[in-house]
Amino acid sequence: MNVLVDIVSGALMLVGAVFVLLACLGLLRFDDLFSRVHSATKAITFGMALAMVGAALQLTQAVDIVRLLLAVALQLVSAPVSSHIVARAAYHAGTELSPLTSVDELVDHDEQVDPRVE
């Protein structure tokens, strides 16, 4: 049983580390702030959660397990909210969108120009 827990724990921590690595690559590869914020929030939060759950499987005291799970819960709550605030502030500050962005859903409808109307 102990070997199985070690294997599952190691696998969770390894997969978590891979998600964090992919998020770091996304920060380098994506071309605008909004895509980078998405990469930094989603993949790093998921990777950190997997790594901490894997670490919690190795612990024996309930207090330590609760602390790790509380850290995971706080990360799952705070990271999306903070990234949303950063992205909104950047948008309202005038940060340029990627050239690949086809629809801007935050633009004021009075200012939006329909390309079909001449």
N, C-alpha and C positions, 0 to 999 in steps of 0.2 A: 504494500500500500504506500509506503514511504517513497519508493522509487517512482511510482505513478504520479504522486504529487510533485516530486522533483521534475519529472519530465513535463508535466502540464505547466508548472510554474516557469520553467525555463523557456518553454514554447511561447507562453504569453509575453514574457519579457522580451524575447527575441522579435516576435511580431510587433510588439509595441515600439521597439527600437527601429524596426524597418519603417513603420509609419512616420516616426519622427524624422528619419533620414529622408523619406520621400517628401515630407513637408518642407524640409530645408532645401531640397532640390527645387521644389515649387517656388520657393521664395526667390531663387536665383533665375528660374526660367520664365516665370510669368511676367507679362509686360506692363501691367498697370497696378496701381495700389490696391484696387478692389479685388483683383484676383489673388494678389499676395496675402491680403488680409484673410481671404477665404481659406487659402492653403494653410496659413499659420494657425487659424482657429480650428478648423475641422480635423485635420490630420494629426496635429500635435496634441489636441485634446484627447482624441481616440487612442493615440499611441501611449500617451501618459497614463490614461486609464487602464489600458491593458498591462502596462509595466507595473503599475501599482497593485493591481489585482494579483498579478503573478508574484509580486513581493509579499503580499498579504498571505498568500498560501504557504509561504515559508515561515511565517511567524507563529508563535505558540501562545502568546499572551493576548487576551481579548482586547486589552486597552490599546495595544499597538495596532491591531487589526482595525479597530474602530477609528483610530487616528488616520490610517491610510485611506479607509473608505470615506471618511469625512473630507479628506483632501481631494479625493476623486469627485465627490459630490459638489464641493465648492468650485472646482475647476469646470465641471460640466455646466454650472450655473453662471459663473462669472465670465468665462472666456467668450461665449457668444454675445453676451450683452456688451462687453467692452469692445469687441471687434465691430459690432453694429454702431456703437457710438463713434468710434474712430472713422469708420467708413462714411457715416453721415456728415461728420465734421469735415472730412476731406472733400466730399461732394459739394457741400455748401461753400467751401473755401475756393472752389473752382478747379479742383484737380481734374486733369484731362482723362477722358475715358480711353480705353483701348480702341484702336482703329477697327478692330473686329466687333465692337459692340454695335448691334443693329437697332436695339430698342432701348431708349432711356425712359424708364417708367417713373422717374422722379421729376422730370421736367414739368414745369407748369403747363397745364393744358391750354392756357391762353397763348403761351409762347410757342407751343409745338406747331410746326409747319407740316402739313400733309404733303408728301412729295407728289401725290397724284394731282393736286390742285395747282394750276399755273397762275 
